[in-house]
Amino acid sequence: RPSKRADDKKDRVIIQYYIKHPLLIHGKKFDIRVYMLVASAYPYMVFYHPGYLRRSIVKYDGKSTAKTVFLTNTHFQSTEKDFALNDHIWGFERFQKYLSDHHVAGSQYVSTVLNSAIKKGLLFNLLSAKDTLVRRKGSYHLFGLDFMIDDQLRVHFIEANGYPGFTWSRDFPTRQMVTEMFDLLIELHESPTAFEKMTQGDMYGGFELIYNELEDGCSEKMYDPCVDFAHFNKFEMKERAAKISEIHDTARRTRFRAKKRVEHDAKVAQQVCIDNNLPVSGSECSRLLKAERRKKFSIMFEKIQAWDTINQFVAGM
């Protein structure tokens, strides 16, 4: 917000809400760095790439005055004598495993709640400022955006960086991301028509398309960042995150049972051929299995007809 002397640009300040109760990992504060690639300005084509967590090396203490307790970026954390990059940088998979193992959130929190909130934050930043950006054909820009999670699992946007750094760690494929980024940019600017057909959610390597200006022009829905993003953290996310994870876990178990059923049916079918002394991969076995299926379906059809007869009789009473 501007200060009282808003006419003087030097006195303009930004006021942010301080997160008093951040989510901690082993008692240590962390933030999240993700990347937003504006791959094209004519038309706007914007991609999201998942990032990593930057974890503090020291225990969190709200009353402390030490910078390394609160500032989790690599520059400050590397000043600690016990600093280890692989302990400082966590990938999303490692983070999800921690949440699941310590019963902090369900098994799908990162892929559903966290990623959804982050992409909303990216769109909020882009669409709030895109009309004031200088657009040059053939240009691109990579932004680094930082987020935090509070102890109620709500995701908060912190800041955007116009010239983000790259952290090299075994938990994050930096080299792969940079290589894919330049491959994407070269292909997009050399053959733009192929990319113009992409829609929201399409992938290019690890990059996910979150905004295509051409697609946006076909929609009658007006984007209002104040409505779409500002109320995202109005409610505590713990209960919602648990319900979302429960739904995903149920679907995963259903797919698992269906797969096991198919495998069981295949074994039963093979046993029919073995009992008749026929090679499983032979044509005679195939004909026998077809005959068995026809027999099975004819029995099912007879049962259905029988139930139809009973239903018609009951309906006529």
C-alpha positions in Angstrom: 0.0 0.0 0.0 1.3 3.5 -0.6 2.3 5.7 2.3 0.7 9.0 3.2 3.1 10.8 0.9 2.2 8.6 -2.0 3.2 11.3 -4.5 6.8 10.7 -3.6 7.8 7.4 -5.1 10.7 7.0 -2.7 8.3 6.8 0.2 6.0 4.1 -1.3 6.0 0.9 0.7 4.4 -2.6 0.6 2.7 -4.0 3.6 2.3 -7.8 3.9 0.5 -9.9 6.4 3.0 -11.8 8.6 2.5 -15.5 8.9 2.8 -16.1 12.7 2.3 -19.9 12.6 4.1 -21.4 9.6 4.0 -25.1 8.9 7.3 -26.6 10.1 9.4 -29.5 8.9 11.1 -31.2 11.9 10.6 -27.9 13.7 12.2 -25.8 11.0 10.7 -23.1 8.8 10.7 -23.4 5.0 9.4 -21.7 1.9 8.7 -22.9 -1.6 10.2 -21.7 -4.9 8.5 -22.4 -8.2 9.0 -21.1 -11.7 6.7 -19.3 -14.1 7.9 -19.1 -17.7 6.3 -16.5 -20.0 7.4 -18.3 -23.1 5.6 -15.9 -25.6 4.3 -12.4 -25.4 2.4 -12.5 -28.8 0.2 -14.3 -27.8 0.8 -14.8 -24.1 1.7 -18.4 -23.4 2.6 -19.1 -19.8 3.9 -22.3 -18.2 4.3 -23.5 -14.7 7.2 -25.7 -13.5 7.2 -27.2 -10.0 10.1 -26.2 -7.8 11.5 -27.1 -4.4 11.4 -26.3 -0.7 14.2 -24.2 1.0 14.4 -25.4 4.6 16.1 -23.5 7.4 19.0 -25.3 9.0 18.1 -24.0 12.6 15.0 -24.7 14.7 12.2 -22.1 14.4 11.7 -19.7 17.3 9.2 -16.9 16.9 11.0 -14.8 19.5 14.5 -15.2 17.9 16.3 -12.3 16.2 18.6 -14.5 14.1 18.0 -14.0 10.4 18.6 -17.7 9.6 15.6 -18.6 11.7 13.2 -16.6 9.5 15.0 -16.2 6.1 15.1 -19.6 4.4 16.8 -18.6 1.2 20.1 -20.3 0.3 22.2 -17.1 0.7 21.5 -16.8 4.4 21.3 -20.5 5.2 24.7 -21.1 3.7 26.3 -18.9 6.4 25.5 -21.6 9.0 28.4 -23.9 9.8 26.2 -27.0 9.6 24.8 -26.1 6.2 24.3 -29.0 3.8 22.6 -28.3 0.5 20.8 -31.7 0.3 19.3 -31.0 3.8 18.4 -27.5 2.8 16.7 -28.3 -0.5 13.7 -30.6 -0.6 11.9 -31.8 -3.7 8.1 -32.0 -3.8 8.1 -35.8 -3.6 10.2 -35.8 -0.4 7.9 -33.1 1.1 4.8 -35.3 0.3 6.5 -38.3 1.9 7.2 -36.2 5.1 3.5 -35.0 5.2 2.2 -38.6 4.8 4.7 -40.3 7.2 4.1 -37.7 10.0 0.3 -37.6 9.4 0.4 -33.9 8.7 -1.7 -34.2 5.5 -3.0 -36.8 3.1 -1.1 -38.6 0.4 -2.3 -36.2 -2.3 -1.9 -32.8 -0.7 1.0 -31.7 -2.9 -0.6 -32.8 -6.2 -4.0 -31.4 -5.4 -4.2 -28.6 -2.8 -0.6 -27.2 -3.0 -0.2 -27.3 -6.8 -3.7 -25.9 -7.3 -3.0 -22.9 -4.9 0.4 -22.3 -6.6 -1.1 -22.1 -10.1 -3.8 -19.7 -8.8 -1.1 -17.6 -7.4 0.8 -17.6 -10.7 -2.3 -16.6 -12.7 -3.1 -13.9 -10.1 0.4 -12.4 -10.7 0.2 -12.6 -14.5 -3.3 -11.4 -15.1 -3.1 -8.6 -12.6 -0.1 -7.1 -14.4 -0.1 -8.3 -18.0 -1.8 -5.1 -19.3 1.1 -3.0 -18.0 3.9 -5.3 -19.3 5.9 -4.3 -22.4 5.2 -6.9 -25.0 7.9 -7.7 -27.6 7.6 -10.4 -30.2 10.1 -13.2 -29.7 10.8 -12.3 -26.1 10.4 -14.6 -23.0 11.0 -14.3 -19.3 11.4 -16.8 -16.4 10.1 -15.7 -13.0 10.7 -17.3 -9.6 7.7 -17.2 -7.2 7.9 -17.9 -3.5 5.1 -19.4 -1.4 4.7 -20.4 2.3 2.3 -22.8 4.0 0.8 -22.1 7.4 0.0 -24.7 10.1 -3.6 -25.0 8.8 -2.2 -26.0 5.4 -3.2 -22.8 3.7 -0.9 -21.6 0.9 0.3 -18.0 0.8 2.0 -16.1 -2.0 5.1 -14.2 -0.7 6.9 -12.6 -3.6 7.9 -12.8 -7.3 11.5 -12.5 -8.5 12.2 -11.3 -12.0 15.7 -12.8 -12.1 15.5 -16.0 -10.1 18.5 -18.1 -9.2 18.9 -21.9 -9.8 19.7 -24.2 -6.9 21.6 -27.4 -7.8 20.4 -30.3 -5.7 19.8 -34.0 -6.1 16.2 -33.3 -5.1 15.5 -31.0 -8.0 16.5 -31.6 -11.7 17.8 -28.0 -12.4 19.8 -29.0 -15.5 16.8 -30.9 -17.0 14.5 -27.9 -16.3 16.8 -25.5 -18.0 17.4 -27.8 -21.0 13.6 -28.3 -21.4 13.0 -24.6 -21.1 15.3 -23.7 -24.0 13.9 -26.6 -26.1 10.4 -25.3 -25.5 11.4 -21.7 -26.4 13.2 -22.6 -29.6 10.4 -24.9 -30.8 7.7 -22.4 -29.8 9.3 -19.4 -31.6 10.2 -21.5 -34.7 6.9 -23.2 -35.0 4.3 -21.1 -33.1 1.2 -22.6 -34.8 1.8 -26.0 -33.2 1.9 -24.5 -29.7 -1.1 -22.2 -30.2 -3.3 -25.3 -30.2 -2.2 -26.2 -26.7 -4.8 -25.7 -23.9 -4.5 -25.2 -20.2 -3.1 -28.3 -18.5 -1.0 -29.5 -21.5 2.5 -30.5 -20.7 5.9 -29.9 -22.4 8.4 -32.0 -20.3 8.1 -30.7 -16.8 6.4 -27.4 -17.9 2.6 -27.2 -17.6 0.6 -24.6 -19.7 -1.5 -22.5 -17.3 -2.4 -19.7 -19.7 -2.9 -19.3 -23.4 -4.1 -15.9 -24.5 -5.8 -17.4 -27.6 -7.7 -19.9 -25.5 -8.6 -17.1 -23.1 -10.1 -15.1 -26.0 -12.5 -17.9 -26.7 -13.9 -17.8 -23.2 -16.8 -15.6 -22.1 -15.7 -15.9 -18.4 -14.0 -12.8 -17.1 -11.1 -13.4 -14.7 -11.3 -11.4 -11.5 -8.2 -12.1 -9.4 -9.8 -10.5 -6.3 -12.6 -13.0 -6.4 -10.7 -16.0 -7.8 -7.6 -15.9 -5.5 -8.1 -13.5 -2.6 -10.7 -15.7 -0.9 -8.7 -18.9 -1.4 -7.4 -18.9 2.2 -10.6 -17.9 3.8 -11.1 -21.3 5.3 -8.7 -23.7 7.0 -7.5 -26.3 4.5 -6.7 -29.2 6.9 -10.2 -30.7 6.7 -10.6 -30.1 3.0 -7.2 -31.5 2.2 -8.0 -34.6 4.2 -11.3 -35.1 2.2 -9.5 -34.6 -1.1 -6.8 -37.2 -0.2 -9.5 -39.6 0.9 -11.2 -39.4 -2.4 -8.0 -39.9 -4.3 -6.9 -42.8 -2.1 -10.3 -44.5 -2.6 -10.0 -44.1 -6.4 -6.5 -45.5 -6.3 -7.6 -48.6 -4.3 -10.5 -49.1 -6.8 -8.0 -49.1 -9.7 -5.8 -51.5 -7.8 -8.7 -53.9 -7.1 -9.8 -53.7 -10.8 -6.2 -54.5 -12.0 -6.0 -57.4 -9.6 -9.4 -58.7 -10.9 -8.1 -58.6 -14.5 -5.0 -60.4 -13.5 -7.1 -63.0 -11.7 -9.4 -63.6 -14.6 -6.4 -64.0 -16.9 -4.9 -66.7 -14.7 -8.3 -68.5 -14.5 -8.5 -68.4 -18.3 -5.0 -69.8 -18.7 -5.9 -72.6 -16.3 -8.8 -73.7 -18.5 -6.3 -74.3 -21.4 -3.9 -76.0 -19.1 -6.6 -78.4 -17.8 -7.4 -79.3 -21.4 -3.8 -79.9 -22.2 -3.6 -77.0 -24.7 -0.7 -74.5 -25.0 -1.7 -71.2 -23.5 -0.4 -69.1 -26.5 -1.9 -71.4 -29.2 -5.0 -70.8 -31.4 -6.9 -73.8 -29.9 -6.6 -72.2 -26.5 -8.0 -68.9 -27.9 -11.0 -70.7 -29.4 -11.6 -72.5 -26.2 -11.6 -69.3 -24.2 -14.0 -67.7 -26.6 -16.4 -70.6 -26.2 -16.1 -70.4 -22.4 -16.9 -66.6 -22.6 -19.9 -67.3 -24.8 -21.1 -69.9 -22.3 -20.6 -67.6 -19.4 -22.5 -64.7 -21.1 -25.4 -67.0 -22.1 -25.8 -68.1 -18.5 -25.8 -64.4 -17.4 -28.4 -63.6 -20.2 -30.7 -66.4 -19.0 -30.5 -65.0 -15.4 -31.3 -61.5 -16.7 -34.3 -62.8 -18.7 -35.5 -64.7 -15.6 -35.4 -61.5 -13.5 -37.2 -59.6 -16.3 -40.0 -62.2 -16.2 -40.3 -61.9 -12.4 -40.3 -58.1 -12.6 -43.0 -58.0 -15.2 -45.1 -60.5 -13.1 -44.7 -58.4 -10.0 -45.4 -55.2 -11.9 -48.7 -56.7 -13.2 -49.9 -57.6 -9.7 
